């Protein structure tokens, strides 16, 4: 995977968390790799102790897409929020 890392933060409605994740990446570096994801996650956990980062597997990337994508979860996993387009029971 080549190019700058694309962050996909959850919950998507938490703009402060997304900004903190982007800052953590910028302060840590821009090269992709598992060790970078771990370093960014450690920096992010200073403010969000449950935060985790899961780099997308190359198997899940659309054909021809080479940019690395990281899924960044504030609560350690996906949580349905009130603004998410998922029907609630």
Secondary structure as UniProt FT lines:
FT   STRAND          6..10
FT   TURN            12..13
FT   HELIX           15..28
FT   HELIX           34..44
FT   TURN            45..47
FT   TURN            49..50
FT   STRAND          52..55
FT   HELIX           58..60
FT   TURN            63..64
FT   STRAND          69..73
FT   TURN            74..75
FT   TURN            82..83
//
